[in-house]
Amino acid sequence: MMVITREQAGTTLVISLHGKLDTAAAPAVEAEIRKGLSGVKKLCWNFEDLDYLTSAGFRVLLIAESMLDDDAEMKVYHANDIVKNAFYLTNLTYLLARE
């Protein structure tokens, strides 16, 4: 089961995911981002407790990125090695924060 938490401080929004971002969980995460990203200049995904993600999860991330203003940034933090490897395989490493 996916647990989603959302914390906003000023123009920074942190979305933390706990569980698996797969086909079953992706609609709930997409619904969370569709609540609005207006005024967000920095979108941070906290993947510390994310076990893995599938192509459906990448789709949600790309939707979120497309919803941001041109001057906003989006990064993924605290991804485990399995998740990081998926970013390398999909050539989406630019989304990974340097930690």
C-alpha positions as CSV (number, residue, x, y, z in Angstrom):
1,M,0.0,0.0,0.0
2,M,1.3,3.4,-1.0
3,V,1.4,6.1,1.7
4,I,1.8,9.7,0.4
5,T,2.7,12.7,2.5
6,R,2.8,16.3,1.2
7,E,4.6,19.1,3.0
8,Q,4.9,22.6,1.6
9,A,7.0,25.4,3.0
10,G,6.8,28.6,0.9
11,T,7.6,27.6,-2.7
12,T,9.1,24.3,-1.9
13,L,6.9,21.2,-1.9
14,V,8.1,17.8,-0.6
15,I,6.2,14.7,-1.6
16,S,7.3,11.6,0.3
17,L,6.3,8.2,-0.9
18,H,6.3,5.0,1.2
19,G,5.8,1.7,-0.5
20,K,5.9,0.8,-4.2
21,L,5.2,3.2,-7.0
22,D,3.7,0.8,-9.5
23,T,0.6,0.6,-11.7
24,A,-1.6,0.1,-8.7
25,A,-0.2,3.1,-6.8
26,A,0.4,5.6,-9.7
27,P,-3.2,6.9,-9.9
28,A,-3.1,8.0,-6.2
29,V,0.2,9.8,-6.7
30,E,-1.0,11.4,-9.9
31,A,-4.1,12.6,-8.1
32,E,-1.9,14.1,-5.4
33,I,0.1,16.2,-7.9
34,R,-3.0,17.2,-9.8
35,K,-4.2,18.9,-6.5
36,G,-1.9,21.6,-7.7
37,L,1.6,22.7,-8.1
38,S,0.8,26.4,-8.6
39,G,3.5,28.6,-7.1
40,V,5.9,25.6,-6.5
41,K,9.4,26.5,-7.5
42,K,11.1,23.4,-6.1
43,L,9.4,20.0,-6.1
44,C,11.3,17.4,-4.0
45,W,10.4,13.8,-4.1
46,N,11.5,11.9,-1.0
47,F,12.1,8.3,-2.0
48,E,13.7,7.2,1.3
49,D,10.9,4.7,1.9
50,L,10.2,3.8,-1.7
51,D,10.9,0.2,-2.4
52,Y,10.8,0.4,-6.2
53,L,9.1,2.1,-9.1
54,T,7.8,0.9,-12.5
55,S,7.2,2.7,-15.8
56,A,3.9,3.9,-14.4
57,G,5.9,5.7,-11.6
58,F,8.2,7.4,-14.2
59,R,5.1,8.5,-16.0
60,V,3.8,10.3,-12.9
61,L,7.2,12.0,-12.4
62,L,7.2,13.2,-15.9
63,I,3.6,14.5,-15.6
64,A,4.6,16.4,-12.4
65,E,7.7,17.9,-14.2
66,S,5.5,19.0,-17.1
67,M,3.1,20.8,-14.7
68,L,5.8,22.9,-13.2
69,D,6.6,26.4,-14.4
70,D,9.6,26.8,-16.6
71,D,11.7,28.3,-13.8
72,A,10.9,25.6,-11.3
73,E,13.0,22.5,-10.6
74,M,12.2,19.0,-9.6
75,K,14.6,16.5,-7.9
76,V,14.4,13.0,-6.4
77,Y,16.1,12.5,-3.0
78,H,17.1,9.5,-1.0
79,A,16.5,6.8,-3.7
80,N,17.8,3.3,-2.9
81,D,20.1,1.5,-5.3
82,I,17.3,-0.4,-7.1
83,V,15.4,2.9,-7.8
84,K,18.6,4.7,-8.8
85,N,19.4,1.9,-11.2
86,A,16.0,2.4,-12.9
87,F,16.8,6.1,-13.4
88,Y,20.1,5.1,-15.0
89,L,18.4,2.6,-17.3
90,T,15.8,5.1,-18.4
91,N,18.3,7.9,-18.9
92,L,16.4,10.1,-16.4
93,T,19.4,10.7,-14.0
94,Y,19.0,14.4,-14.3
95,L,16.0,14.0,-11.9
96,L,18.3,12.6,-9.2
97,A,19.6,15.0,-6.6
98,R,23.3,15.0,-5.9
99,E,23.5,13.7,-2.3
